[in-house]
Structure formats: C-alpha cells, structure tokens
Amino acid sequence: MHQQLIIKKISGVLEATDDTYDVKLTRILDKAKRIFIAGAGRSKLVGNFFAMRLVHGGYDVSVVGEIVTPSIKNGDLLIVISGSGETEQLIAFTKNAKKIGANIVLISAKDESTIGNLADDVIQIGNNEQYGKVLGMPMGTVFELSTLLFLEATISHIIHEKGIPEEIMRERHANLE
C-alpha cells in the first residue's frame, strides 16, 4: 500500500515537471568550467548522488561543504537543491557565488523564492500545488525523492546523448571504498 502511494505521488510530480529540463540542465552543465552542488539535509544527500554520477559522466564536480572543496570562480556553476529556496545557509552560498560571477541553478519545489530570484535558472520539480502534506511522506520527502529521480533521469539522458559506456563510468568510480 505505501509503496504504491509513494510511486503514485512521485510519478505525478515528475509528470508535472517540464520534460525539457533534462536537456536544459545538460546544456548548462556542459557550459560550466566546474560544477559545485549545494543542499542542506536530505537535499544535500540527493546532491551527493547527483555529484557522484556527474563525476562518472566525466564532469569536474565538487560538493559544497566538504573539506576539500575548492573556491568557486567566475564561469563555474553552482547548483542549489532546495525545496523551499529559502534555506539561510544556501542563500548565503548563492549570494557569494553570484558576487564572484558563477552561474546559479536552483532546483526547487517553488517557482518563486529568494534563491530563485538570485539564480540564473530555476528548475521547478512538479508544481506548487503538489507539495502539501502527504500522509506517509513527511517533511520534504516528496520533493527529495522526485528530485532524486529527476536527476537520475538527467544522468541517463547525458549517458545516452554522449554515448558514455558503463566501463568508462566504472573507471571513474571511487576505487578506495
């Protein structure tokens, strides 16, 4: 019962998401010198999934907040994952990156937000009406799972469009784990 509830809800959100976003995001990724991914809480974990797959795809990626993350520079890309677009720490990161001249993309549940107003592009997952309380999917679960699947589909698009063989991706995967 609960599996079907989750699948139905996430499917509805993804169906309501603009189906050109994977192509748009791929173009933005390809223009960036380097890519930085930021999120808070579970959205950060979704960002970690995406960062790993981007590395497998051959992109130069860092996760904001890690001890070895380099400084962002003009021409780099900051992807912020925030359901609300209002997380204070992420607003500060966005303002700093914008001041430096980085391109900003917000992936969010909202079409309007503080980070969205600062961003160069906003990718809205689903629409505003789909994010009320959902029994069994509390505190952002709908956004996080929908975003995870959207970003995995974007990786699938990248792999397919660029013809990246799984063997190459495996060579790029961490081998000290």
Backbone as CSV, one residue per row, in Angstrom:
resi,resn,N_x,N_y,N_z,CA_x,CA_y,CA_z,C_x,C_y,C_z
1,MET,0.818,-1.196,0.000,0.000,0.000,0.000,0.866,1.268,0.000
2,HIS,1.832,1.342,0.895,2.650,2.552,0.985,3.568,2.701,-0.223
3,GLN,4.054,1.581,-0.774,4.872,1.668,-1.986,4.075,2.297,-3.113
4,GLN,2.835,1.885,-3.272,2.000,2.427,-4.345,1.698,3.902,-4.107
5,LEU,1.485,4.293,-2.858,1.259,5.703,-2.521,2.453,6.548,-2.965
6,ILE,3.642,6.092,-2.616,4.867,6.831,-2.958,5.065,6.866,-4.470
7,ILE,4.932,5.737,-5.125,5.124,5.675,-6.580,4.128,6.585,-7.293
8,LYS,2.869,6.549,-6.863,1.837,7.382,-7.497,2.148,8.867,-7.310
9,LYS,2.525,9.255,-6.102,2.808,10.671,-5.821,4.019,11.153,-6.616
10,ILE,5.105,10.390,-6.590,6.323,10.791,-7.289,6.075,10.824,-8.797
11,SER,5.327,9.852,-9.317,5.005,9.829,-10.747,4.233,11.082,-11.148
12,GLY,3.291,11.485,-10.309,2.521,12.700,-10.593,3.386,13.945,-10.611
13,VAL,4.308,14.041,-9.679,5.218,15.194,-9.633,6.105,15.213,-10.877
14,LEU,6.657,14.072,-11.236,7.540,14.025,-12.407,6.768,14.299,-13.693
15,GLU,5.527,13.846,-13.789,4.706,14.144,-14.969,4.425,15.635,-15.089
16,ALA,4.348,16.339,-13.956,4.089,17.777,-13.954,5.363,18.606,-14.139
17,THR,6.510,17.949,-14.187,7.792,18.642,-14.369,8.054,18.819,-15.860
18,ASP,8.493,19.993,-16.240,8.783,20.305,-17.646,9.698,19.232,-18.224
19,ASP,9.281,18.588,-19.298,10.059,17.473,-19.846,11.245,17.917,-20.699
20,THR,11.495,19.222,-20.770,12.700,19.702,-21.460,13.826,20.031,-20.481
21,TYR,13.557,19.901,-19.183,14.552,20.283,-18.182,15.821,19.448,-18.249
22,ASP,15.743,18.165,-18.600,16.968,17.360,-18.657,17.904,17.873,-19.747
23,VAL,17.355,18.260,-20.888,18.160,18.816,-21.979,18.722,20.173,-21.560
24,LYS,17.890,21.004,-20.950,18.324,22.324,-20.492,19.455,22.206,-19.469
25,LEU,19.279,21.328,-18.485,20.295,21.165,-17.451,21.585,20.612,-18.047
26,THR,21.488,19.701,-18.988,22.685,19.153,-19.642,23.461,20.258,-20.357
27,ARG,22.766,21.129,-21.042,23.439,22.256,-21.737,24.154,23.158,-20.730
28,ILE,23.496,23.431,-19.619,24.101,24.278,-18.585,25.343,23.592,-18.011
29,LEU,25.247,22.304,-17.728,26.386,21.544,-17.196,27.561,21.582,-18.172
30,ASP,27.273,21.411,-19.450,28.329,21.355,-20.461,29.048,22.699,-20.651
31,LYS,28.380,23.805,-20.329,28.994,25.133,-20.453,29.902,25.480,-19.267
32,ALA,29.695,24.810,-18.144,30.398,25.165,-16.901,31.852,24.700,-16.938
33,LYS,32.726,25.543,-16.388,34.120,25.118,-16.194,34.162,24.009,-15.157
34,ARG,33.562,24.294,-14.005,33.460,23.319,-12.915,32.059,23.423,-12.328
35,ILE,31.642,22.370,-11.644,30.299,22.310,-11.082,30.396,22.128,-9.569
36,PHE,29.627,22.927,-8.854,29.531,22.841,-7.403,28.073,22.556,-7.055
37,ILE,27.860,21.627,-6.138,26.499,21.255,-5.762,26.305,21.505,-4.273
38,ALA,25.206,22.214,-3.952,24.907,22.553,-2.558,23.479,22.163,-2.231
39,GLY,23.290,21.741,-1.000,21.973,21.438,-0.464,22.104,21.350,1.040
40,ALA,20.991,21.218,1.716,21.004,21.059,3.169,20.149,19.839,3.518
41,GLY,20.554,19.130,4.547,19.783,17.974,4.995,19.695,16.905,3.925
42,ARG,18.490,16.385,3.734,18.288,15.318,2.752,18.497,15.808,1.318
43,SER,18.253,17.078,1.070,18.525,17.631,-0.267,20.017,17.580,-0.574
44,LYS,20.851,17.752,0.445,22.294,17.610,0.244,22.635,16.167,-0.145
45,LEU,21.967,15.210,0.479,22.203,13.806,0.122,21.816,13.534,-1.326
46,VAL,20.712,14.116,-1.776,20.317,13.993,-3.179,21.410,14.611,-4.061
47,GLY,21.939,15.749,-3.648,23.028,16.394,-4.382,24.267,15.519,-4.442
48,ASN,24.555,14.795,-3.357,25.703,13.882,-3.349,25.533,12.772,-4.384
49,PHE,24.326,12.218,-4.481,24.036,11.207,-5.509,24.357,11.779,-6.889
50,PHE,23.824,12.988,-7.150,23.991,13.629,-8.459,25.458,13.931,-8.737
51,ALA,26.168,14.436,-7.740,27.593,14.757,-7.913,28.382,13.513,-8.316
52,MET,28.120,12.400,-7.646,28.837,11.171,-7.964,28.591,10.753,-9.408
53,ARG,27.345,10.792,-9.834,27.029,10.386,-11.206,27.625,11.353,-12.226
54,LEU,27.670,12.643,-11.898,28.297,13.602,-12.813,29.787,13.306,-12.965
55,VAL,30.455,12.955,-11.863,31.865,12.560,-11.936,32.002,11.339,-12.839
56,HIS,31.119,10.366,-12.679,31.143,9.189,-13.546,30.977,9.581,-15.009
57,GLY,30.225,10.663,-15.244,29.998,11.152,-16.599,31.119,12.017,-17.141
58,GLY,32.153,12.260,-16.334,33.316,12.997,-16.806,33.347,14.477,-16.457
59,TYR,32.426,14.942,-15.618,32.398,16.349,-15.227,33.308,16.590,-14.023
60,ASP,33.776,17.827,-13.881,34.584,18.262,-12.744,33.612,18.799,-11.688
61,VAL,33.399,18.034,-10.622,32.337,18.333,-9.659,32.876,18.365,-8.233
62,SER,32.350,19.316,-7.454,32.636,19.386,-6.021,31.327,19.565,-5.266
63,VAL,31.303,19.041,-4.047,30.147,19.213,-3.173,30.491,20.296,-2.159
64,VAL,29.655,21.319,-2.095,29.878,22.433,-1.172,29.822,21.922,0.260
65,GLY,30.791,22.356,1.065,30.819,21.989,2.480,31.809,20.895,2.814
66,GLU,32.341,20.231,1.805,33.353,19.203,2.054,34.691,19.895,2.316
67,ILE,35.535,19.287,3.078,36.814,19.897,3.480,37.730,20.168,2.285
68,VAL,37.590,19.409,1.215,38.475,19.570,0.058,37.830,20.354,-1.090
69,THR,36.681,20.957,-0.853,36.014,21.726,-1.907,36.813,22.983,-2.211
70,PRO,37.186,23.181,-3.486,37.948,24.382,-3.845,37.043,25.618,-3.872
71,SER,37.654,26.774,-4.057,36.873,28.003,-4.151,36.192,28.070,-5.518
72,ILE,34.988,28.601,-5.504,34.236,28.771,-6.747,34.755,30.022,-7.450
73,LYS,34.722,30.000,-8.786,35.248,31.116,-9.574,34.266,31.498,-10.676
74,ASN,34.545,32.633,-11.289,33.775,33.100,-12.436,33.765,31.999,-13.499
75,GLY,32.599,31.711,-14.061,32.489,30.678,-15.083,32.133,29.302,-14.546
76,ASP,32.183,29.149,-13.229,31.773,27.889,-12.610,30.250,27.889,-12.457
77,LEU,29.707,26.742,-12.115,28.277,26.571,-11.927,27.996,26.115,-10.508
78,LEU,27.068,26.790,-9.845,26.576,26.350,-8.536,25.148,25.852,-8.730
79,ILE,24.937,24.574,-8.419,23.590,24.004,-8.420,23.143,23.911,-6.972
80,VAL,22.053,24.592,-6.660,21.497,24.581,-5.309,20.221,23.739,-5.342
81,ILE,20.147,22.760,-4.458,18.956,21.932,-4.331,18.267,22.330,-3.036
82,SER,17.092,22.942,-3.176,16.355,23.422,-2.002,14.872,23.431,-2.325
83,GLY,14.113,22.628,-1.612,12.674,22.582,-1.838,12.018,23.938,-1.683
84,SER,12.410,24.666,-0.656,11.800,25.972,-0.369,12.481,27.121,-1.094
85,GLY,13.774,26.971,-1.376,14.535,28.089,-1.927,14.789,29.180,-0.910
86,GLU,14.613,28.845,0.371,14.720,29.847,1.439,15.693,29.458,2.549
87,THR,16.466,28.405,2.393,17.393,27.974,3.434,18.513,29.010,3.573
88,GLU,18.643,29.563,4.776,19.564,30.691,5.003,20.992,30.404,4.536
89,GLN,21.525,29.259,4.909,22.898,28.913,4.525,23.036,28.865,3.007
90,LEU,22.045,28.324,2.326,22.094,28.221,0.869,21.915,29.582,0.202
91,ILE,21.149,30.461,0.835,21.039,31.842,0.337,22.416,32.503,0.396
92,ALA,23.127,32.317,1.503,24.473,32.904,1.651,25.421,32.347,0.588
93,PHE,25.398,31.030,0.365,26.251,30.430,-0.672,25.931,31.036,-2.033
94,THR,24.642,31.182,-2.320,24.200,31.705,-3.613,24.668,33.142,-3.806
95,LYS,24.513,33.958,-2.785,24.951,35.359,-2.874,26.451,35.439,-3.124
96,ASN,27.234,34.637,-2.401,28.694,34.649,-2.593,29.073,34.204,-3.996
97,ALA,28.468,33.138,-4.476,28.789,32.623,-5.813,28.394,33.627,-6.890
98,LYS,27.261,34.281,-6.718,26.795,35.279,-7.688,27.758,36.462,-7.742
99,LYS,28.209,36.907,-6.562,29.143,38.033,-6.480,30.440,37.718,-7.236
100,ILE,30.852,36.463,-7.203,32.095,36.021,-7.858,31.914,35.858,-9.361
101,GLY,30.676,35.693,-9.801,30.419,35.539,-11.227,30.099,34.124,-11.672
102,ALA,29.775,33.265,-10.710,29.374,31.897,-11.060,27.938,31.910,-11.575
103,ASN,27.630,30.937,-12.409,26.262,30.723,-12.863,25.530,29.949,-11.760
104,ILE,24.258,30.273,-11.531,23.493,29.650,-10.453,22.263,28.967,-11.033
105,VAL,22.055,27.716,-10.644,20.826,26.994,-10.970,20.209,26.519,-9.662
106,LEU,18.938,26.831,-9.486,18.189,26.333,-8.337,17.283,25.208,-8.800
107,ILE,17.326,24.095,-8.091,16.365,23.015,-8.290,15.459,23.047,-7.067
108,SER,14.150,23.284,-7.285,13.255,23.598,-6.178,11.843,23.095,-6.420
109,ALA,11.072,23.087,-5.346,9.644,22.794,-5.435,8.848,24.063,-5.715
110,LYS,9.476,25.214,-5.533,8.785,26.508,-5.637,9.180,27.233,-6.921
111,ASP,8.233,27.963,-7.469,8.545,28.770,-8.642,9.064,30.158,-8.264
112,GLU,8.849,30.578,-7.027,9.325,31.869,-6.536,9.995,31.676,-5.177
113,SER,11.205,32.236,-5.020,11.908,32.136,-3.739,13.084,33.102,-3.754
114,THR,13.694,33.274,-2.604,14.867,34.147,-2.508,15.998,33.628,-3.383
115,ILE,16.311,32.337,-3.291,17.387,31.783,-4.119,16.980,31.817,-5.586
116,GLY,15.725,31.523,-5.877,15.243,31.572,-7.255,15.404,32.947,-7.877
117,ASN,15.180,33.996,-7.076,15.346,35.363,-7.582,16.808,35.701,-7.858
118,LEU,17.729,35.031,-7.185,19.163,35.247,-7.406,19.711,34.370,-8.532
119,ALA,19.031,33.270,-8.802,19.536,32.263,-9.742,19.384,32.712,-11.193
120,ASP,20.261,32.159,-12.027,20.159,32.377,-13.474,19.062,31.503,-14.069
121,ASP,18.877,30.331,-13.498,17.847,29.399,-13.960,17.233,28.699,-12.765
122,VAL,15.931,28.418,-12.865,15.229,27.643,-11.845,14.607,26.439,-12.534
123,ILE,14.870,25.286,-11.969,14.239,24.059,-12.422,13.258,23.661,-11.337
124,GLN,11.969,23.829,-11.654,10.935,23.507,-10.673,10.498,22.067,-10.877
125,ILE,10.627,21.291,-9.829,10.208,19.891,-9.850,8.737,19.849,-9.450
126,GLY,7.871,19.465,-10.388,6.436,19.464,-10.141,5.888,20.876,-10.138
127,ASN,4.798,21.072,-9.385,4.223,22.410,-9.266,3.832,22.679,-7.814
128,ASN,3.565,23.919,-7.516,3.320,24.344,-6.131,2.204,23.552,-5.445
129,GLU,1.175,23.179,-6.181,0.018,22.502,-5.591,0.332,21.075,-5.127
130,GLN,1.414,20.490,-5.578,1.711,19.090,-5.275,2.464,18.887,-3.962
131,TYR,2.753,19.959,-3.254,3.616,19.848,-2.089,2.938,20.143,-0.760
132,GLY,1.663,19.871,-0.643,1.016,19.976,0.656,1.400,18.771,1.500
133,LYS,0.770,18.637,2.640,1.041,17.472,3.489,0.567,16.206,2.785
134,VAL,1.419,15.189,2.806,1.084,13.896,2.221,1.312,12.854,3.306
135,LEU,0.254,12.173,3.700,0.345,11.155,4.738,1.377,10.101,4.343
136,GLY,2.323,9.839,5.216,3.350,8.839,4.956,4.566,9.371,4.216
137,MET,4.529,10.630,3.815,5.668,11.242,3.107,5.937,12.618,3.727
138,PRO,6.471,12.647,4.950,6.599,13.901,5.687,7.831,14.722,5.315
139,MET,7.757,15.997,5.650,8.920,16.882,5.737,9.823,16.874,4.500
140,GLY,9.255,17.090,3.348,10.083,17.226,2.158,10.330,15.953,1.378
141,THR,9.798,14.838,1.825,10.053,13.566,1.151,9.632,13.603,-0.320
142,VAL,8.496,14.206,-0.612,8.011,14.255,-1.996,9.026,14.976,-2.881
143,PHE,9.509,16.130,-2.436,10.492,16.877,-3.221,11.793,16.094,-3.367
144,GLU,12.296,15.569,-2.279,13.597,14.889,-2.315,13.580,13.669,-3.228
145,LEU,12.564,12.833,-3.103,12.508,11.637,-3.952,12.263,12.000,-5.409
146,SER,11.394,12.984,-5.648,11.133,13.427,-7.024,12.393,14.003,-7.649
147,THR,13.130,14.788,-6.884,14.361,15.390,-7.389,15.415,14.328,-7.658
148,LEU,15.540,13.366,-6.759,16.488,12.277,-6.979,16.193,11.568,-8.297
149,LEU,14.936,11.240,-8.539,14.578,10.543,-9.778,14.760,11.445,-11.001
150,PHE,14.416,12.724,-10.877,14.646,13.658,-11.981,16.134,13.731,-12.332
151,LEU,16.979,13.845,-11.319,18.423,13.958,-11.569,18.996,12.652,-12.112
152,GLU,18.517,11.509,-11.658,18.954,10.225,-12.231,18.532,10.126,-13.694
153,ALA,17.334,10.625,-14.013,16.885,10.637,-15.412,17.747,11.572,-16.245
154,THR,18.192,12.675,-15.654,19.097,13.586,-16.365,20.425,12.901,-16.647
155,ILE,20.938,12.155,-15.676,22.168,11.388,-15.892,21.950,10.369,-17.006
156,SER,20.826,9.708,-17.011,20.506,8.749,-18.072,20.520,9.447,-19.432
157,HIS,19.959,10.649,-19.485,19.967,11.445,-20.717,21.408,11.744,-21.152
158,ILE,22.231,12.175,-20.206,23.631,12.509,-20.504,24.372,11.283,-21.033
159,ILE,24.225,10.165,-20.355,24.909,8.924,-20.759,24.481,8.525,-22.173
160,HIS,23.188,8.615,-22.427,22.658,8.228,-23.732,23.127,9.192,-24.818
161,GLU,22.978,10.491,-24.580,23.334,11.505,-25.583,24.828,11.503,-25.909
162,LYS,25.652,11.287,-24.912,27.104,11.335,-25.108,27.697,9.962,-25.404
163,GLY,26.875,8.932,-25.294,27.356,7.578,-25.572,28.444,7.130,-24.613
164,ILE,28.282,7.439,-23.332,29.297,7.083,-22.337,29.100,5.619,-21.935
165,PRO,30.077,4.773,-22.233,29.931,3.360,-21.858,30.063,3.162,-20.342
166,GLU,29.357,2.174,-19.831,29.411,1.892,-18.399,30.839,1.578,-17.952
167,GLU,31.637,0.959,-18.817,33.034,0.634,-18.467,33.821,1.908,-18.144
168,ILE,33.587,2.972,-18.903,34.263,4.256,-18.647,33.780,4.829,-17.317
169,MET,32.486,4.736,-17.078,31.945,5.232,-15.816,32.552,4.462,-14.643
170,ARG,32.705,3.162,-14.789,33.307,2.346,-13.718,34.756,2.771,-13.462
171,GLU,35.488,3.107,-14.519,36.878,3.567,-14.350,36.952,4.851,-13.542
172,ARG,35.910,5.681,-13.634,35.874,6.950,-12.910,35.329,6.803,-11.500
173,HIS,34.786,5.648,-11.175,34.194,5.415,-9.862,35.313,5.261,-8.810
174,ALA,35.014,5.679,-7.586,35.982,5.559,-6.494,36.438,4.115,-6.360
175,ASN,37.743,3.919,-6.195,38.255,2.551,-6.014,38.910,2.370,-4.628
176,LEU,38.699,3.319,-3.744,39.172,3.203,-2.370,37.971,3.176,-1.422
177,GLU,37.090,2.218,-1.662,35.929,2.121,-0.776,35.724,0.700,-0.324
